[in-house]
Amino acid sequence: MKYYELTKEEERLIEDYEEGELRSIPDQLQETTRYRSYAKSSLNRERNINIRLSERDLQKIKAKAAEKGLPYQTLVSSILHQYSLR
């Protein structure tokens, strides 16, 4: 099992849950559907960014991408995605 450090807010939510202070909301299915649509629309949007790299770094990235058979933009996007999951 992975160990995750909890924020103070997460710790407070766990305490409230364990003490029975959390209550169900009315129309839970409708609220869940609504918030899922919010998350889907905000998380699936792709955005363009501009970044300045040294020519040397860019050439190294392009070489690594060529080794893997990928466009270099795809490699950069993949690296950023992997980093964001940590």
C-alpha positions in Angstrom: 0.0 0.0 0.0 1.3 3.5 -0.9 1.8 6.0 1.9 0.3 9.4 1.2 0.8 12.5 3.3 -2.5 14.1 4.1 -3.2 17.9 4.1 -4.7 19.4 7.2 -8.0 19.7 5.4 -7.9 16.0 4.5 -7.1 15.1 8.1 -10.0 17.2 9.3 -12.4 15.5 6.9 -11.3 12.1 8.2 -11.8 13.2 11.8 -15.3 14.6 10.9 -16.2 11.3 9.2 -15.0 9.2 12.1 -16.9 11.3 14.6 -20.1 11.0 12.4 -20.3 14.7 11.7 -20.7 14.3 7.9 -24.2 14.0 6.5 -25.5 12.8 3.1 -26.7 15.5 0.8 -30.2 15.4 -0.8 -30.2 14.3 -4.5 -26.8 12.8 -4.2 -26.9 11.2 -7.6 -27.8 14.5 -9.3 -25.0 16.3 -7.4 -22.5 13.6 -8.3 -23.4 13.8 -12.0 -23.1 17.6 -11.9 -19.7 17.6 -10.3 -18.4 14.8 -12.6 -19.4 17.0 -15.6 -17.5 19.9 -14.1 -14.4 17.8 -13.6 -14.6 16.2 -17.0 -14.8 19.6 -18.8 -12.0 21.1 -16.8 -9.6 18.2 -16.8 -9.9 17.1 -20.4 -9.1 20.5 -21.9 -5.8 20.8 -23.6 -3.9 24.1 -23.4 -1.0 25.4 -25.4 2.0 26.7 -23.5 5.2 28.5 -24.6 8.5 27.5 -23.0 12.0 28.8 -23.6 14.7 26.1 -23.8 18.3 26.3 -24.6 19.1 25.1 -28.1 21.3 22.4 -26.6 18.4 21.1 -24.4 16.0 21.2 -27.3 18.4 19.2 -29.5 18.9 16.6 -26.7 15.1 16.3 -26.3 14.6 15.9 -30.1 17.3 13.2 -30.1 15.6 11.3 -27.3 12.3 11.6 -29.0 13.8 10.3 -32.3 15.2 7.3 -30.4 11.7 6.5 -29.1 10.1 7.2 -32.4 8.0 10.1 -31.1 7.5 13.7 -32.1 9.5 15.8 -29.6 6.3 17.7 -28.5 4.7 14.4 -27.5 7.8 13.4 -25.5 7.8 16.7 -23.7 4.0 16.4 -23.0 4.5 12.9 -21.7 7.4 13.9 -19.4 5.3 16.8 -18.0 2.3 14.5 -17.5 4.4 11.9 -15.6 5.9 14.6 -13.4 2.4 16.0 -12.6 1.3 12.6 -11.3 4.0 12.6 -8.5 
